Amino acid sequence: MRIINVEQLKRVLGDLPANPRVVASGNFATPKVLLGAVDEVVPEYRLHMLNARKGIPDRQGVTYETAFVGPGMRGSARLDYVPCRLSLVPVLFRDSLRPDVVLLHASSRRFDTVSLGTEVNILPAAIESARAHGGLVIVQANEQMPYTYGDAQIYENEIDYLVEVDVPLPTHSPGPLDDVSRQIGELIAARVEDNSTLQL
């Protein structure tokens, strides 16, 4: 693993193959610093994310690819939807949708590891495929990303490049509740006993 800055990263990204497949953390763990660098120096690429939030690169030359369409990709004419169960995405990464580069938003380093923090999902499979097929694994290591355990832990020897950042994590600000949503919430709450455990 080599620790680099964004300008050095741009030089590394210039060596990617034409129209590379870029797999990135989705949901609220989008590696925006890394995606910004990719978008600046790579003219055309395929961006594979699950449940991408708004604010991801959106221009000619960027083709979206996903099995779970989020608000950042929804309605795009450049979206290639991959209809499959999420449990099969690792098989696709291994066999037919091999990543050329994996961009991760992770915690800062602890000993010889970082943690994927709030977003693990399909990322271990993407890392494994990239490592097996000559792709790059690049980490945006954020002081503000929590360190979580289990499959979230990534060893330094699985990472090619690491860019250190200290940026706030994105949050979701729910809109106002309408009467129907409020009534649904009240009906559900009335059926849940105090101290219950909910699995969503």
For each residue, the residues with C-beta under 8 A, 3 or more apart:
1: 156 157 159 160 161 162
2: 160 161 162
3: 161 162 163 164
4: 8 9 12 161 162 163
5: 8 9 163
6: 9 10 33 37 163
7: 10 11
8: 4 5 11 12
9: 4 5 6 12 13 34 37 138 161 163
10: 6 7 13 14 37 40 41
11: 7 8 14 15
12: 4 8 9 15 136 138 161
13: 9 10 16 37 38 41 42 101
14: 10 11 41
15: 11 12
16: 13 20 42 45 100 101 136
17: 20 100
18: 44
19: 44 45 46
20: 16 17 42 45 46 100 101
21: 45 46 48 65 97 98 99 100 101
22: 38 42 45 46 47 48 99 100 101 102 103
23: 48 49 93 99 101 102 103 123 126 130
24: 30 31 34 35 47 48 49 102 103 104
25: 29 30 31 49 103 104 105 116 119 123
26: 29 30 49 50 51 52 53 68 70 119 121
27: 30 50 51 53 70 118 119 121
28: 53 118 119 169 170 171 172
29: 25 26 105 116 117 118 119 145 169
30: 24 25 26 27 35 49 52 53 55 56 105 170
31: 24 25 34 35 103 104 105 139 140
32: 35 36 55 105 140 167
33: 6 36 37 140 163 165 167
34: 9 24 31 37 38 103 105 138 140 163
35: 24 30 31 32 38 39 47 56 57 103
36: 32 33 39 40 57
37: 6 9 10 13 33 34 40 41
38: 13 22 34 35 41 42 45 57 101 103
39: 35 36 42 57 59 62
40: 10 36 37
41: 10 13 14 37 38
42: 13 16 20 22 38 39 45
43: 61
44: 18 19 61 62 63
45: 16 19 20 21 22 38 42 61 62 63
46: 19 20 21 22 63 64 65 80
47: 22 24 35 52 56 57 62 63 64 65
48: 21 22 23 24 65 66 97 99
49: 23 24 25 26 30 52 56 64 66 70 72 73
50: 26 27 66 67 68 70 86 89 121 122
51: 26 27 66 68 69 70
52: 26 30 47 49 56 64 66 70 71 72 73
53: 26 27 28 30 56 70 71 72 170
54: 71 72
55: 30 32 72
56: 30 35 47 49 52 53 72 73
57: 35 36 38 39 47 62
58: 62 72 76
59: 39 62
60: 78
61: 43 44 45
62: 39 44 45 47 57 58 59 78
63: 44 45 46 47 78 79 80
64: 46 47 49 52 73 76 78 79 80
65: 21 46 47 48 79 80 82 97
66: 48 49 50 51 52 69 70 73 79 80 81 82
67: 50 81 82 83 84 85 86 88 89 92
68: 26 50 51 86
69: 51 66 73 74 79 81
70: 26 27 49 50 51 52 53 66 73 74
71: 52 53 54 74
72: 49 52 53 54 55 56 58
73: 49 52 56 64 66 69 70 76 79
74: 69 70 71 79
75: 79
76: 58 64 73 79
77:
78: 60 62 63 64
79: 63 64 65 66 69 73 74 75 76
80: 46 63 64 65 66
81: 66 67 69
82: 65 66 67 89 92 97
83: 67
84: 67 88 89 92
85: 67 88 89
86: 50 67 68 89 121 122
87: 90
88: 67 84 85 91 92
89: 50 67 82 84 85 86 92 93 122 125
90: 87 93 94 122 124 125 128 129
91: 88 94 95
92: 67 82 84 88 89 95 96 97
93: 23 89 90 97 98 99 122 125 126 128 129
94: 90 91 98 125 128 129 132
95: 91 92 98
96: 92
97: 21 48 65 82 92 93
98: 21 93 94 95 129 130 133 135
99: 21 22 23 48 93 102 126 129 130 135
100: 16 17 20 21 22 130 135 136
101: 13 16 20 21 22 23 38 130 135 136 137 138
102: 22 23 24 99 123 126 127 130 135 136 137 138
103: 22 23 24 25 31 34 35 38 138 140
104: 24 25 31 114 116 123 127 137 138 139 140 154
105: 25 29 30 31 32 34 116 117 119 139 140 142 145
106: 114 115 116 117 139 140 141 142 145 154
107: 110 114 115 116 117 141 142 145 146 147 148
108: 114 141 142 143 145 147 164
109: 112 113 114 141 156 162
110: 107 113 114 115 147
111:
112: 109 155 156 157
113: 109 110 153 154 155 156
114: 104 106 107 108 109 110 139 141 153 154 156 159 162
115: 106 107 110 145 146 147 148 149 152 153 154
116: 25 29 104 105 106 107 119 120 123 148 151 152 153 154
117: 29 105 106 107 142 145 146 147 148 152
118: 27 28 29 145 146 148 169
119: 25 26 27 28 29 105 116 123
120: 116 123 124 148 150 151 152
121: 26 27 50 86
122: 50 86 89 90 93 125 126
123: 23 25 102 104 116 119 120 126 127
124: 90 120 127 128 151
125: 89 90 93 94 122 128 129
126: 23 93 99 102 122 123 129 130
127: 102 104 123 124 130 131 137 154 158
128: 90 93 94 124 125 131 132
129: 90 93 94 98 99 125 126 132 133 135
130: 23 98 99 100 101 102 126 127 133 134 135 136 137
131: 127 128 135 137 158
132: 94 128 129
133: 98 129 130
134: 130
135: 98 99 100 101 102 129 130 131
136: 12 16 100 101 102 130 160 161
137: 101 102 104 127 130 131 158 159 160 161
138: 9 12 34 101 102 103 104 159 160 161 162 163
139: 31 104 105 106 114 154 159 161 162 163
140: 31 32 33 34 103 104 105 106 163 165
141: 106 107 108 109 114 145 162 163 164 165
142: 105 106 107 108 117 145 165 166 167 169
143: 108 164 165 166
144: 166 167 168 169
145: 29 105 106 107 108 115 117 118 141 142 169
146: 107 115 117 118
147: 107 108 110 115 117
148: 107 115 116 117 118 120 152
149: 115 152 153
150: 120 153
151: 116 120 124
152: 115 116 117 120 148 149
153: 113 114 115 116 149 150
154: 104 106 113 114 115 116 127 139 158 159
155: 112 113 158 159
156: 1 109 112 113 114 159 162
157: 1 112
158: 127 131 137 154 155
159: 1 114 137 138 139 154 155 156 162
160: 1 2 136 137 138
161: 1 2 3 4 9 12 136 137 138 139
162: 1 2 3 4 109 114 138 139 141 156 159
163: 3 4 5 6 9 33 34 138 139 140 141
164: 3 108 141 143
165: 33 140 141 142 143
166: 142 143 144
167: 32 33 142 144
168: 144
169: 28 29 118 142 144 145
170: 28 30 53
171: 28
172: 28
173:
174: 177
175:
176:
177: 174 181 182 185
178: 181 182
179: 182 183
180: 183 184
181: 177 178 184 185
182: 177 178 179 185 186
183: 179 180 186 187
184: 180 181 187 188
185: 177 181 182 188 189
186: 182 183 189 190
187: 183 184 190 191
188: 184 185 191 192
189: 185 186 192
190: 186 187
191: 187 188
192: 188 189 196 198
193: 196
194:
195:
196: 192 193
197:
198: 192
199:
200:
